[in-house]
Amino acid sequence: MAICTHIAESNDTQPRSTGCEECLEIGWRWVHLRTCLECGHVGCCDSSRGKHATAHFHDVKHPVVQSAEPGESWKWCFVDEALAP
């Protein structure tokens, strides 16, 4: 199975926060965290109230996030709807 070019070209980017940036600002809780591999934005997953990782993609078009959960390293491309372990 071929990996999309966005995932193949993504970088290991340091997270800008230890929690969802938007949820921390407004006092919401999140379920899981995702880190944008282009700018380091940390957003919550689609199971969370804010869905801020997906919102970040729609706002700035950065295509790839990586799970920020302990023990997980998978990546997701919003453009190609592709998952890489």
Backbone atoms as SQL, in Angstrom:
CREATE TABLE atoms (id INTEGER PRIMARY KEY, chain TEXT, resi INTEGER, resn TEXT, atom TEXT, x REAL, y REAL, z REAL);
INSERT INTO atoms VALUES
  (1, 'A', 1, 'MET', 'N', 0.833, -1.171, 0.000),
  (2, 'A', 1, 'MET', 'CA', 0.000, 0.000, 0.000),
  (3, 'A', 1, 'MET', 'C', 0.885, 1.244, 0.000),
  (4, 'A', 2, 'ALA', 'N', 0.624, 2.152, -0.911),
  (5, 'A', 2, 'ALA', 'CA', 1.428, 3.365, -1.026),
  (6, 'A', 2, 'ALA', 'C', 0.985, 4.392, 0.017),
  (7, 'A', 3, 'ILE', 'N', 1.955, 5.085, 0.578),
  (8, 'A', 3, 'ILE', 'CA', 1.675, 6.172, 1.521),
  (9, 'A', 3, 'ILE', 'C', 1.567, 7.456, 0.714),
  (10, 'A', 4, 'CYS', 'N', 0.634, 8.300, 1.066),
  (11, 'A', 4, 'CYS', 'CA', 0.471, 9.558, 0.333),
  (12, 'A', 4, 'CYS', 'C', 1.753, 10.389, 0.425),
  (13, 'A', 5, 'THR', 'N', 1.925, 11.275, -0.526),
  (14, 'A', 5, 'THR', 'CA', 3.145, 12.088, -0.545),
  (15, 'A', 5, 'THR', 'C', 3.204, 13.057, 0.627),
  (16, 'A', 6, 'HIS', 'N', 2.042, 13.501, 1.114),
  (17, 'A', 6, 'HIS', 'CA', 2.046, 14.429, 2.256),
  (18, 'A', 6, 'HIS', 'C', 2.667, 13.772, 3.487),
  (19, 'A', 7, 'ILE', 'N', 2.285, 12.532, 3.756),
  (20, 'A', 7, 'ILE', 'CA', 2.838, 11.817, 4.909),
  (21, 'A', 7, 'ILE', 'C', 4.313, 11.529, 4.685),
  (22, 'A', 8, 'ALA', 'N', 4.646, 11.075, 3.484),
  (23, 'A', 8, 'ALA', 'CA', 6.041, 10.750, 3.180),
  (24, 'A', 8, 'ALA', 'C', 6.953, 11.966, 3.317),
  (25, 'A', 9, 'GLU', 'N', 6.430, 13.151, 3.038),
  (26, 'A', 9, 'GLU', 'CA', 7.231, 14.376, 3.088),
  (27, 'A', 9, 'GLU', 'C', 7.112, 15.133, 4.407),
  (28, 'A', 10, 'SER', 'N', 6.322, 14.617, 5.356),
  (29, 'A', 10, 'SER', 'CA', 6.127, 15.323, 6.632),
  (30, 'A', 10, 'SER', 'C', 7.364, 15.244, 7.509),
  (31, 'A', 11, 'ASN', 'N', 7.485, 16.203, 8.399),
  (32, 'A', 11, 'ASN', 'CA', 8.624, 16.287, 9.316),
  (33, 'A', 11, 'ASN', 'C', 8.201, 15.903, 10.725),
  (34, 'A', 12, 'ASP', 'N', 9.162, 15.554, 11.549),
  (35, 'A', 12, 'ASP', 'CA', 8.904, 15.399, 12.972),
  (36, 'A', 12, 'ASP', 'C', 8.965, 16.800, 13.572),
  (37, 'A', 13, 'THR', 'N', 7.829, 17.293, 13.995),
  (38, 'A', 13, 'THR', 'CA', 7.709, 18.656, 14.493),
  (39, 'A', 13, 'THR', 'C', 7.390, 18.623, 15.976),
  (40, 'A', 14, 'GLN', 'N', 8.034, 19.468, 16.732),
  (41, 'A', 14, 'GLN', 'CA', 7.783, 19.536, 18.171),
  (42, 'A', 14, 'GLN', 'C', 6.430, 20.192, 18.441),
  (43, 'A', 15, 'PRO', 'N', 5.634, 19.617, 19.338),
  (44, 'A', 15, 'PRO', 'CA', 4.357, 20.230, 19.688),
  (45, 'A', 15, 'PRO', 'C', 4.557, 21.580, 20.372),
  (46, 'A', 16, 'ARG', 'N', 3.665, 22.520, 20.076),
  (47, 'A', 16, 'ARG', 'CA', 3.741, 23.863, 20.668),
  (48, 'A', 16, 'ARG', 'C', 3.118, 23.922, 22.052),
  (49, 'A', 17, 'SER', 'N', 2.413, 22.859, 22.452),
  (50, 'A', 17, 'SER', 'CA', 1.679, 22.874, 23.707),
  (51, 'A', 17, 'SER', 'C', 1.599, 21.461, 24.268),
  (52, 'A', 18, 'THR', 'N', 1.243, 21.354, 25.526),
  (53, 'A', 18, 'THR', 'CA', 1.040, 20.034, 26.132),
  (54, 'A', 18, 'THR', 'C', -0.430, 19.623, 26.108),
  (55, 'A', 19, 'GLY', 'N', -1.281, 20.480, 25.555),
  (56, 'A', 19, 'GLY', 'CA', -2.709, 20.193, 25.435),
  (57, 'A', 19, 'GLY', 'C', -3.270, 20.907, 24.233),
  (58, 'A', 20, 'CYS', 'N', -4.541, 20.674, 23.931),
  (59, 'A', 20, 'CYS', 'CA', -5.196, 21.351, 22.814),
  (60, 'A', 20, 'CYS', 'C', -5.152, 22.856, 23.059),
  (61, 'A', 21, 'GLU', 'N', -4.555, 23.572, 22.134),
  (62, 'A', 21, 'GLU', 'CA', -4.358, 25.013, 22.314),
  (63, 'A', 21, 'GLU', 'C', -5.681, 25.757, 22.492),
  (64, 'A', 22, 'GLU', 'N', -6.660, 25.455, 21.651),
  (65, 'A', 22, 'GLU', 'CA', -7.943, 26.152, 21.722),
  (66, 'A', 22, 'GLU', 'C', -8.728, 25.747, 22.970),
  (67, 'A', 23, 'CYS', 'N', -8.730, 24.455, 23.305),
  (68, 'A', 23, 'CYS', 'CA', -9.443, 23.995, 24.505),
  (69, 'A', 23, 'CYS', 'C', -8.847, 24.613, 25.766),
  (70, 'A', 24, 'LEU', 'N', -7.532, 24.731, 25.819),
  (71, 'A', 24, 'LEU', 'CA', -6.894, 25.344, 26.976),
  (72, 'A', 24, 'LEU', 'C', -7.339, 26.802, 27.127),
  (73, 'A', 25, 'GLU', 'N', -7.499, 27.499, 26.004),
  (74, 'A', 25, 'GLU', 'CA', -7.917, 28.909, 26.047),
  (75, 'A', 25, 'GLU', 'C', -9.344, 29.072, 26.561),
  (76, 'A', 26, 'ILE', 'N', -10.231, 28.135, 26.215),
  (77, 'A', 26, 'ILE', 'CA', -11.644, 28.299, 26.570),
  (78, 'A', 26, 'ILE', 'C', -12.094, 27.408, 27.720),
  (79, 'A', 27, 'GLY', 'N', -11.177, 26.584, 28.238),
  (80, 'A', 27, 'GLY', 'CA', -11.497, 25.773, 29.402),
  (81, 'A', 27, 'GLY', 'C', -12.237, 24.474, 29.111),
  (82, 'A', 28, 'TRP', 'N', -12.140, 23.985, 27.889),
  (83, 'A', 28, 'TRP', 'CA', -12.768, 22.712, 27.541),
  (84, 'A', 28, 'TRP', 'C', -11.811, 21.560, 27.783),
  (85, 'A', 29, 'ARG', 'N', -12.367, 20.359, 27.895),
  (86, 'A', 29, 'ARG', 'CA', -11.573, 19.128, 27.984),
  (87, 'A', 29, 'ARG', 'C', -11.543, 18.460, 26.621),
  (88, 'A', 30, 'TRP', 'N', -10.555, 17.624, 26.410),
  (89, 'A', 30, 'TRP', 'CA', -10.424, 16.908, 25.146),
  (90, 'A', 30, 'TRP', 'C', -10.326, 15.416, 25.410),
  (91, 'A', 31, 'VAL', 'N', -10.481, 14.627, 24.334),
  (92, 'A', 31, 'VAL', 'CA', -10.386, 13.173, 24.433),
  (93, 'A', 31, 'VAL', 'C', -8.970, 12.718, 24.076),
  (94, 'A', 32, 'HIS', 'N', -8.511, 13.066, 22.864),
  (95, 'A', 32, 'HIS', 'CA', -7.166, 12.716, 22.396),
  (96, 'A', 32, 'HIS', 'C', -6.568, 13.930, 21.690),
  (97, 'A', 33, 'LEU', 'N', -5.239, 13.929, 21.588),
  (98, 'A', 33, 'LEU', 'CA', -4.535, 15.059, 20.981),
  (99, 'A', 33, 'LEU', 'C', -3.824, 14.666, 19.695),
  (100, 'A', 34, 'ARG', 'N', -3.725, 15.627, 18.775),
  (101, 'A', 34, 'ARG', 'CA', -3.033, 15.477, 17.509),
  (102, 'A', 34, 'ARG', 'C', -2.088, 16.656, 17.323),
  (103, 'A', 35, 'THR', 'N', -0.884, 16.394, 16.794),
  (104, 'A', 35, 'THR', 'CA', 0.092, 17.448, 16.534),
  (105, 'A', 35, 'THR', 'C', 0.238, 17.659, 15.036),
  (106, 'A', 36, 'CYS', 'N', 0.108, 18.896, 14.585),
  (107, 'A', 36, 'CYS', 'CA', 0.320, 19.244, 13.180),
  (108, 'A', 36, 'CYS', 'C', 1.812, 19.107, 12.885),
  (109, 'A', 37, 'LEU', 'N', 2.140, 18.362, 11.832),
  (110, 'A', 37, 'LEU', 'CA', 3.548, 18.135, 11.521),
  (111, 'A', 37, 'LEU', 'C', 4.158, 19.233, 10.668),
  (112, 'A', 38, 'GLU', 'N', 3.397, 20.278, 10.392),
  (113, 'A', 38, 'GLU', 'CA', 3.959, 21.424, 9.683),
  (114, 'A', 38, 'GLU', 'C', 4.327, 22.550, 10.641),
  (115, 'A', 39, 'CYS', 'N', 3.461, 22.813, 11.628),
  (116, 'A', 39, 'CYS', 'CA', 3.709, 23.975, 12.503),
  (117, 'A', 39, 'CYS', 'C', 3.739, 23.638, 13.998),
  (118, 'A', 40, 'GLY', 'N', 3.393, 22.397, 14.364),
  (119, 'A', 40, 'GLY', 'CA', 3.424, 22.019, 15.774),
  (120, 'A', 40, 'GLY', 'C', 2.158, 22.321, 16.551),
  (121, 'A', 41, 'HIS', 'N', 1.125, 22.848, 15.886),
  (122, 'A', 41, 'HIS', 'CA', -0.151, 23.116, 16.555),
  (123, 'A', 41, 'HIS', 'C', -0.665, 21.823, 17.186),
  (124, 'A', 42, 'VAL', 'N', -1.136, 21.905, 18.422),
  (125, 'A', 42, 'VAL', 'CA', -1.732, 20.764, 19.102),
  (126, 'A', 42, 'VAL', 'C', -3.234, 21.006, 19.180),
  (127, 'A', 43, 'GLY', 'N', -3.988, 20.059, 18.613),
  (128, 'A', 43, 'GLY', 'CA', -5.442, 20.170, 18.615),
  (129, 'A', 43, 'GLY', 'C', -6.076, 18.872, 19.071),
  (130, 'A', 44, 'CYS', 'N', -7.336, 18.966, 19.449),
  (131, 'A', 44, 'CYS', 'CA', -8.053, 17.776, 19.913),
  (132, 'A', 44, 'CYS', 'C', -8.652, 17.010, 18.738),
  (133, 'A', 45, 'CYS', 'N', -8.916, 15.731, 18.969),
  (134, 'A', 45, 'CYS', 'CA', -9.421, 14.826, 17.941),
  (135, 'A', 45, 'CYS', 'C', -10.900, 15.071, 17.650),
  (136, 'A', 46, 'ASP', 'N', -11.416, 14.370, 16.659),
  (137, 'A', 46, 'ASP', 'CA', -12.825, 14.530, 16.281),
  (138, 'A', 46, 'ASP', 'C', -13.794, 13.917, 17.282),
  (139, 'A', 47, 'SER', 'N', -13.309, 13.139, 18.233),
  (140, 'A', 47, 'SER', 'CA', -14.161, 12.632, 19.309),
  (141, 'A', 47, 'SER', 'C', -14.297, 13.664, 20.427),
  (142, 'A', 48, 'SER', 'N', -13.510, 14.713, 20.350),
  (143, 'A', 48, 'SER', 'CA', -13.556, 15.796, 21.328),
  (144, 'A', 48, 'SER', 'C', -14.571, 16.847, 20.903),
  (145, 'A', 49, 'ARG', 'N', -15.044, 17.586, 21.852),
  (146, 'A', 49, 'ARG', 'CA', -16.060, 18.616, 21.618),
  (147, 'A', 49, 'ARG', 'C', -15.650, 19.628, 20.543),
  (148, 'A', 50, 'GLY', 'N', -14.398, 20.083, 20.597),
  (149, 'A', 50, 'GLY', 'CA', -13.965, 21.149, 19.698),
  (150, 'A', 50, 'GLY', 'C', -13.490, 20.704, 18.329),
  (151, 'A', 51, 'LYS', 'N', -13.039, 19.475, 18.198),
  (152, 'A', 51, 'LYS', 'CA', -12.498, 18.969, 16.918),
  (153, 'A', 51, 'LYS', 'C', -11.469, 19.944, 16.349),
  (154, 'A', 52, 'HIS', 'N', -10.585, 20.429, 17.214),
  (155, 'A', 52, 'HIS', 'CA', -9.674, 21.501, 16.832),
  (156, 'A', 52, 'HIS', 'C', -8.549, 21.081, 15.887),
  (157, 'A', 53, 'ALA', 'N', -8.145, 19.814, 15.875),
  (158, 'A', 53, 'ALA', 'CA', -7.126, 19.376, 14.911),
  (159, 'A', 53, 'ALA', 'C', -7.681, 19.472, 13.496),
  (160, 'A', 54, 'THR', 'N', -8.909, 19.013, 13.300),
  (161, 'A', 54, 'THR', 'CA', -9.545, 19.106, 11.983),
  (162, 'A', 54, 'THR', 'C', -9.806, 20.563, 11.615),
  (163, 'A', 55, 'ALA', 'N', -10.237, 21.355, 12.565),
  (164, 'A', 55, 'ALA', 'CA', -10.474, 22.783, 12.305),
  (165, 'A', 55, 'ALA', 'C', -9.182, 23.471, 11.867),
  (166, 'A', 56, 'HIS', 'N', -8.072, 23.108, 12.485),
  (167, 'A', 56, 'HIS', 'CA', -6.773, 23.668, 12.107),
  (168, 'A', 56, 'HIS', 'C', -6.469, 23.347, 10.645),
  (169, 'A', 57, 'PHE', 'N', -6.720, 22.108, 10.228),
  (170, 'A', 57, 'PHE', 'CA', -6.503, 21.738, 8.819),
  (171, 'A', 57, 'PHE', 'C', -7.360, 22.615, 7.905),
  (172, 'A', 58, 'HIS', 'N', -8.634, 22.768, 8.223),
  (173, 'A', 58, 'HIS', 'CA', -9.523, 23.563, 7.368),
  (174, 'A', 58, 'HIS', 'C', -9.111, 25.040, 7.339),
  (175, 'A', 59, 'ASP', 'N', -8.588, 25.540, 8.444),
  (176, 'A', 59, 'ASP', 'CA', -8.170, 26.944, 8.518),
  (177, 'A', 59, 'ASP', 'C', -6.879, 27.221, 7.758),
  (178, 'A', 60, 'VAL', 'N', -5.868, 26.366, 7.936),
  (179, 'A', 60, 'VAL', 'CA', -4.536, 26.670, 7.392),
  (180, 'A', 60, 'VAL', 'C', -4.027, 25.681, 6.357),
  (181, 'A', 61, 'LYS', 'N', -4.781, 24.595, 6.137),
  (182, 'A', 61, 'LYS', 'CA', -4.466, 23.603, 5.095),
  (183, 'A', 61, 'LYS', 'C', -3.177, 22.816, 5.334),
  (184, 'A', 62, 'HIS', 'N', -2.711, 22.716, 6.576),
  (185, 'A', 62, 'HIS', 'CA', -1.574, 21.845, 6.877),
  (186, 'A', 62, 'HIS', 'C', -2.104, 20.408, 6.866),
  (187, 'A', 63, 'PRO', 'N', -1.580, 19.541, 5.998),
  (188, 'A', 63, 'PRO', 'CA', -2.245, 18.276, 5.710),
  (189, 'A', 63, 'PRO', 'C', -2.065, 17.130, 6.709),
  (190, 'A', 64, 'VAL', 'N', -0.973, 17.082, 7.461),
  (191, 'A', 64, 'VAL', 'CA', -0.680, 15.876, 8.239),
  (192, 'A', 64, 'VAL', 'C', -0.595, 16.159, 9.736),
  (193, 'A', 65, 'VAL', 'N', -1.265, 15.302, 10.507),
  (194, 'A', 65, 'VAL', 'CA', -1.152, 15.322, 11.964),
  (195, 'A', 65, 'VAL', 'C', -0.610, 13.983, 12.430),
  (196, 'A', 66, 'GLN', 'N', -0.039, 13.994, 13.616),
  (197, 'A', 66, 'GLN', 'CA', 0.444, 12.772, 14.256),
  (198, 'A', 66, 'GLN', 'C', -0.218, 12.677, 15.621),
  (199, 'A', 67, 'SER', 'N', -0.534, 11.464, 16.016),
  (200, 'A', 67, 'SER', 'CA', -1.099, 11.273, 17.346),
  (201, 'A', 67, 'SER', 'C', -0.117, 11.796, 18.387),
  (202, 'A', 68, 'ALA', 'N', -0.642, 12.518, 19.358),
  (203, 'A', 68, 'ALA', 'CA', 0.181, 13.021, 20.458),
  (204, 'A', 68, 'ALA', 'C', -0.071, 12.209, 21.726),
  (205, 'A', 69, 'GLU', 'N', -0.692, 11.060, 21.562),
  (206, 'A', 69, 'GLU', 'CA', -0.989, 10.193, 22.698),
  (207, 'A', 69, 'GLU', 'C', 0.228, 9.339, 23.042),
  (208, 'A', 70, 'PRO', 'N', 0.495, 9.122, 24.321),
  (209, 'A', 70, 'PRO', 'CA', 1.627, 8.278, 24.723),
  (210, 'A', 70, 'PRO', 'C', 1.517, 6.888, 24.100),
  (211, 'A', 71, 'GLY', 'N', 2.631, 6.427, 23.529),
  (212, 'A', 71, 'GLY', 'CA', 2.687, 5.098, 22.939),
  (213, 'A', 71, 'GLY', 'C', 2.145, 5.011, 21.521),
  (214, 'A', 72, 'GLU', 'N', 1.668, 6.117, 20.962),
  (215, 'A', 72, 'GLU', 'CA', 1.153, 6.124, 19.591),
  (216, 'A', 72, 'GLU', 'C', 2.030, 7.005, 18.709),
  (217, 'A', 73, 'SER', 'N', 2.218, 6.595, 17.452),
  (218, 'A', 73, 'SER', 'CA', 3.026, 7.401, 16.536),
  (219, 'A', 73, 'SER', 'C', 2.415, 7.480, 15.140),
  (220, 'A', 74, 'TRP', 'N', 1.175, 7.037, 14.966),
  (221, 'A', 74, 'TRP', 'CA', 0.566, 7.035, 13.642),
  (222, 'A', 74, 'TRP', 'C', 0.349, 8.464, 13.145),
  (223, 'A', 75, 'LYS', 'N', 0.257, 8.570, 11.824),
  (224, 'A', 75, 'LYS', 'CA', 0.042, 9.859, 11.169),
  (225, 'A', 75, 'LYS', 'C', -1.217, 9.774, 10.302),
  (226, 'A', 76, 'TRP', 'N', -1.898, 10.899, 10.128),
  (227, 'A', 76, 'TRP', 'CA', -3.102, 10.976, 9.317),
  (228, 'A', 76, 'TRP', 'C', -2.991, 12.164, 8.363),
  (229, 'A', 77, 'CYS', 'N', -3.299, 11.916, 7.090),
  (230, 'A', 77, 'CYS', 'CA', -3.343, 12.982, 6.091),
  (231, 'A', 77, 'CYS', 'C', -4.796, 13.341, 5.822),
  (232, 'A', 78, 'PHE', 'N', -5.162, 14.583, 6.092),
  (233, 'A', 78, 'PHE', 'CA', -6.517, 15.059, 5.852),
  (234, 'A', 78, 'PHE', 'C', -6.824, 15.139, 4.358),
  (235, 'A', 79, 'VAL', 'N', -5.835, 15.495, 3.543),
  (236, 'A', 79, 'VAL', 'CA', -6.048, 15.667, 2.108),
  (237, 'A', 79, 'VAL', 'C', -6.392, 14.339, 1.446),
  (238, 'A', 80, 'ASP', 'N', -5.561, 13.338, 1.684),
  (239, 'A', 80, 'ASP', 'CA', -5.733, 12.033, 1.045),
  (240, 'A', 80, 'ASP', 'C', -6.527, 11.039, 1.889),
  (241, 'A', 81, 'GLU', 'N', -6.921, 11.447, 3.097),
  (242, 'A', 81, 'GLU', 'CA', -7.600, 10.559, 4.042),
  (243, 'A', 81, 'GLU', 'C', -6.829, 9.244, 4.155),
  (244, 'A', 82, 'ALA', 'N', -5.535, 9.391, 4.417),
  (245, 'A', 82, 'ALA', 'CA', -4.622, 8.243, 4.502),
  (246, 'A', 82, 'ALA', 'C', -4.019, 8.154, 5.900),
  (247, 'A', 83, 'LEU', 'N', -3.865, 6.923, 6.352),
  (248, 'A', 83, 'LEU', 'CA', -3.284, 6.638, 7.663),
  (249, 'A', 83, 'LEU', 'C', -1.961, 5.915, 7.460),
  (250, 'A', 84, 'ALA', 'N', -0.958, 6.296, 8.233),
  (251, 'A', 84, 'ALA', 'CA', 0.328, 5.613, 8.198),
  (252, 'A', 84, 'ALA', 'C', 0.693, 5.218, 9.630),
  (253, 'A', 85, 'PRO', 'N', 1.117, 3.976, 9.800),
  (254, 'A', 85, 'PRO', 'CA', 1.489, 3.528, 11.145),
  (255, 'A', 85, 'PRO', 'C', 2.723, 4.231, 11.689);
